[in-house]
Amino acid sequence: MSKKLRAAIIGSGNIGTDLLMKAMRSEWIEPVWMVGIEADSEGLKRAKDFGIKTTAGGVDGMLDQVIADDIRIAFDATSAYVHADNSRKLNELGVIMVDLTPAAIGPFCIPPVNLKAHAEKLEMNVNMVTCGGQATIPMVAAISQVQPVDYGEIIATVASQSVGPGTRMNIDEFTRTTSAGVEQVGGAKKGKAIIIINPAEPPMVMRDTVHCLTADEPDQAAITRSIHEMVAAVQEYVPGYKLVNGPIFDGNRVSVFMEVEGLGDFLPKYAGNLDIMTAAGLRTAEMLAEEAASGRIELPIRNVA
Amino acid sequence: MDLRGRKITVHDMSLRDGMHAKQHQISIEEMQTVSQGLDDAGVPLIEVTHGDGLGGASVNWGFPAASDEEYLRAVIPNLKQAKVSALLLPGVGTVDHLRMAADCGISTIRVATHCTEADVSFQHIKLGREMGLDTVGFLMMAHMIEPDKLVEQALLMESYGANCIYVTDSAGYMLPDDVAARISLFREKLQPETELGFHGHHNLSMGIANSLAAVEAGANRIDCACGGMGAGAGNTPMEVFVAVCDRMGIETGVDVFKIADVAEELVTPMMDFPVRIDRNSLTLGYAGVYSSFLLFAKRAEEKYGIPARELLLEMGRRKAVGGQEDMIEDMALTMAKERKASQ
């Protein structure tokens, strides 16, 4: 029996396609289904060309085959509006949901910080926060793992071409969800998030600044070590995650300047913000597969007819 | 230029854009004294918030002396005729901030985006209008795109519900023809009832000339700062603009001598340094760089030894947009490392 967990990707847009291309290389995940809503969409055509099963009937178009195809993981790359429905339907069938939308009905997941805890508890729905959150919360956590952080602030600057209409219509969701993630996962007592959209041509690579105010004088050596370790942990799934400058210490302020370049699978390299979402989503599923294969967790029991 | 009989609304920026020049440290008392002075002088609209708008309080841009809410609640009840506006940058402030400001009694919300990114203002403009506020779309760094592209963004903001759209010369880069081309195209393409505004910076000393060009092309709202206190070399100085309007027969409703007294006696003494055109603020206007980068570049020069002018020029080359102050320290660190390595 293959150790790989079989997966469905919901949403055949840019994010879903990029995720598919990454998943096809995975040692732990086997993408089986690509779910869309438009029969003649480019995304579904491409998936079909890759030999993936497709449906244009939304999640309902594949529900009756979930058990037969032994689908264990689903990635939702649609929108917050339909996610709750998708998640409920698939959870009922014992499929674990990795949520790449801003719906956030499950707990936030930042792989190098709290994925292990979620996997152990077998959370049936985990949310990948936001692109800015994936890029910056590991740095806040790296600092708060050393000593208490009173305040964590992140500034994500992204290329205009990498910000889709969904994010634009509800940009407040980005600031709210990211700042909540800075607190809940990053460990800052108070979190703040700022997003800046830059339309320069050629498009700029995603850059992020993280400022933390520590409660007491920062332990420079320990924080520097912790940050370098965390950067290496993120680089395992996002090789283009780079510490450009810092940590800089100024009184109780600790600042880190990052750049995130994507792999350029389907999304362009500058769109590190999107790449880090798909890579983190896949990393999440892979860890579940590893834990299941080693017997450390038990996937939902399924009576195969 | 014959503008006799034109009625315009001058909108004071000294307590919002001026916050940049004060590193957001204007006290509650100063806010009250200056706003009452402006009110007495007949200024109809005064902006009050953190320099970077509602929710701008941050490590990145600076924590203010008081919160937006404290400022608004301290200023609004003491004004006799003047109304108060707040600025909001989507991505920084949220609809929660907007609700708070409305509860404090603002009459006007100005939703600001980079000139190509109007669609991020959808939820804030829509809510502002639904709440019955005077709702303004504010297209920043408007020199960076051509008028035909800019008007597309203006039309988006208008379609979300904005009743006034601004051409915002955040870098103080424009010349009068640049302003006229944009405002007149707006006048042609937007609804006739949609008001038009111009926000200038004085980095090339063009604040007055550009504002007049805007009025001639159809703008009826002009941003000025009493005493010229704003980011960079400041905004169009209110007392000067009002005096020029008076001479030209443009009606502002503001008393020239009273506003000059407010500038002289209340605003100028507050300044940490003379807000004027020096080699760095000149560079902003000359190279088209966001005005509030000025003090960040100066601080980076002191800390890392890279001249502010070089940092500002590099920000311009990288096409930095408003809000990217964090890139200045990052860039200075990188440039300092490179220089050390090459020595």
Interface residues (C-beta under 8 A of the other chain):
Chain A: Y151 E153 I155 T157 S160 P165 R168 M169 N170 I171 D172 F174 T175 R176 K192 I194 I195 I196 I197 N198 P199 A200 E201 M204 R207 T209 H211 L213 V244 N245 G246 I248 R253 S255 F257
Chain B: S58 V59 N60 P90 G91 V92 T94 V95 D96 H114 T116 E117 D119 V120 F122 Q123 R318 K319 A320 V321 G323 Q324 D326 M327 E329 D330 L333 T334 K337
